[in-house]
Amino acid sequence: MGEPSQVQQEAAQRLLRAYETHTPIPPLTADFPELTVEDAYGIQLEQVRRWTEDGRTVVGHKVGLTSAAMQKQLGVTEPDFGHLFADFVYAEHEPIPADRFLQPRVEPEIAFVLKSPLAGPGVTVTQAIAAVDYVLPALEVVDSRVADWKITLADTIADNASSGGYVLGSTPTPLHEVDLRLVGCVFHRNAQVIGTGAGGAVLGSPITSLVWLANTLGALGTTLEAGEVILPGSVTAMSPVAPGDTFTATFAGLGSVTARFAHS
């Protein structure tokens, strides 16, 4: 993409201000109704540029809008992507400060860790599989800088695909040991089951999500690098977070992962 337009720079500044002031903003599309998907990615990349200039490090990517329900809700037919930063990562034993976020919600995912680069466009399923080192159970903390999550497709893309943070489990599993489409998940909040799902909820297979990401980024001149963490999309509906909450996702054959939020 070329230099950001004045609208893209203004929209990026509004989102950056939301982080700084810890105050959600109205939807960008309310003031900029003509925002296109390309505009929205330009807004996201302008923020990424400023964050990396400030010393933050990109360690991976996430894919959002992978469920049929979410795509229908926003009237889209394909996912979106965002950037993951080193300061997004929380250890399982580490209480996550809920007040770091504005409107946090949690989703269970099957995370990929890459052992070799993936450079699209033209990446195939077999190439994607060969590039994966292992998978891990994961919980993503999604967040929105847009008040009340009143987002359109352009709003969530501009807002780094509603990214917030993530927790990885500690049980790496090689791909050949598991069929990701059939991996079942039980999602608990404070020891109560709040959702169930399977890997097939993510575009039919999380691998499909990885292929889409590699090819979409490749068309923009970006390569997925070795060592990157890829969050391919949620296997259940997301859950809101309150201070003191504990979430656990247990994946058949992959182990479990727990996220604990600090009391206020």
N, C-alpha and C positions, 0 to 999 in steps of 0.2 A: 504494500500500500504506500501511497505517496504521503506528502505532508498533510497533517490533519487540517481540516477546514476550520473556519472560525466557529461554526456551530459545534463541531467535534471538540474543539479545545474548551469551549464554554461548558459543554455537557460534562466533559471529563473533570473540569474544575469543580462543578457542582457535586459530583460523586466524591472527589477527594475531600471536599469540605465536609461532606457527611461523615467521613471517617474521622476527620480532625475534631469536629464539634460533637460527634456522637449523637447526631440528630438526623433522622431519616428525612428524605426530600420527597416532594411530589414526583410522580412519574415523569421522566424526561419527555415522553411522548405527549404529555399534556401541553407542554410549551413548544415542543418541536414535533408536531404531528406528522411531518413528512420524513421522519427518520427511517432510513432503509436498514436492512441487515448489514450491508457493507458499511454504512455510516456507524452502526452500533459497534462493529468490530474495530473500526477506526478509533472510537472512543475508548474501548477496552485497551487497545494497544498503546494509546497515548498515556493512559495510566500506568501500564506496564513499563513503558519507557521511563516515566518519571520515577517509579519505584526502583527500577534497576539503577538509575542514576544516583539514587539515594543509598545504594549499597545492598538492596535486597536481592536475593538470588532465586531464580526460577528453578524448581526441582522436579517439575512434572506438569501434567495437564489433567483437566477433568472434562468429562462429557456430561452434559445435562439434557433434559427433555428426551429421555430415551424410552419412556413408557408411553403406550398408546393413549392412556388417560391424560397425561400432561400435554402431549402433542395436540390432542383434541381440544383441551381446555384453551390452549393458546393459538389454535388454528394453524398449526404447522405440520409439516410432513417429514422433517428431519431434525436431528439434535442440534445442540450448540456446544461450544467449548469455552473453557476458561483456563487461566494459568494458576499453578500451585507454587507457593513460595516456601522457602525454608522455615520461615517463622509461622507457617500454618500447622506445623507438625507438633502433636502432643503425644507424650508417652502414656501408656495405659495406666500407670500408677500415679500420674500427675493430675491433680485437680485442675480442671479447665476453668479459667475465670469467665463465668457466664457474662459478666459485665463488659468483657472485651468486645462482645458482639452487640448488634442492635436488635435483631429479631431472629435469634438462632433456632434452627430446626436440625434434626439428625436423621440421616439415612444410612442403611446398611448396604455395603458394596463389596464386590470382589476386586481387589486392587491388583494390577499388573506391575511388576518391576522388570524393566528391559535389560537384556544383556548385550544387545547390539542395536545400532541405530535403525530407524525406520524412516525412509525418505520417500514420500509420495510426490506426485500422484502415481497411481499404478500399482500400489501395494496390494498383494493378494492375501487371502486367508492363510495360505501356507507360509508366506513370508512373515506375516504377523506372528504366527505361532512360533516360528523359528527364532524370532527376535525376543521372545519372552523368557526371562530367567526363571521366574516363579510367580505364583499368585499368593495373596495374603487376604485374610478377612480384614475388613476396614469399616470404619464409621466416618462418614463425612459430616462435618458441621456446615450446613448451608446457611447463608445469611443474606439479607437484602438491605441495601441502603435506600430502597424505595418504600415509603410509608405503607404499612399494612399489607405488604407483599402485593400491591395492586400493579402487577407487572404485565407488560406485553412482551412479545418476543424481543423487540428492540431494547426494551428496558433491561431485561435480564442479561442479554449479551453485553450491553454497554457496561453493566455492573459486574464484569468478570464472571459471568454465568452464575451469579449469586453465590460466590465462593466465600468460605469463612475459615475452615480449618479441617483437620482430619486426624484420626488415630488409626495406626496400623497394628494388627495382631502380630504375634511372634512365631507363627507356625508356617514357614514357607512350604509350598507344595508345587512340585513340577507339574506342568500342564498335562503330561502324558498319564498322570495318575488320576485324573478326574475329568468328567464330562461337565463342563461349566454350565451347559444348558439345563442340566438336571440337578445341579446342586441346590438343595433346599435350605432355606434360612428361617430361623425363628428369632423374632425381634422383641426384646424385653425392655420395658421402662420400669425401673424400680421393682423388679422381679415379677411384673405383670406382663403377659404376652400382649403386644399391641399390633403385631403384624406378622404375616408369614409370606414367603415368596420363594422364587427360584431364579437361577441365573438366566433362564429363558425369558424373563420379564424385560431384560435389557436388549432390545432390538432382536429378540430371538436367541441371541448369544452375546455375552460380553466381548467375544472376539470380533463380532460384527462392529461393535462400537469402536474397538481399537483400530480396525481397518479404516472405518470412516474418519476417525481422527487423523491418522497418518496421512490419508489422501487429502483431506481438507486443509491441514496445515501445510502439506507439501505444495499445494497449489498457491499458497501464500509465501513460499520460499523458506518454510521452517521445517527442520528435521527433528523427529523425536530421538533424543540421544540415549546412549547406553546409561543405565542407572536411573533413568527417569521413573517416577511413580505415575501411573495412569489410573485415575478413578473413572470407570467406564459407565457408571449410572447406577441408580438405586434399584434394588430388587423388591422393595415394598414402598408404601406411602411414607412420607416423612412425618416426623413427630415434633411438636413444639417442645421447647426446653424451658425448665424453671430451675433456678439455683438449687443445688443439692440433688438434682436428678442423677441417676445412674442408668446408662443404657448398655445393653449387651446384645450383640448379634452372634448367633451360633449357626455356623454353616456346616452341613453334613460333609464330612471328609476334609474340611479345611480348618476346623477349630473354631475358636471364638475370639471376640475382641470386645473390650469394655471401655466406655468413655464415662468419666466421672466429672461432674460439674461442681465447682466449689459452692459452698453456701455463701449467700450474700453477706 
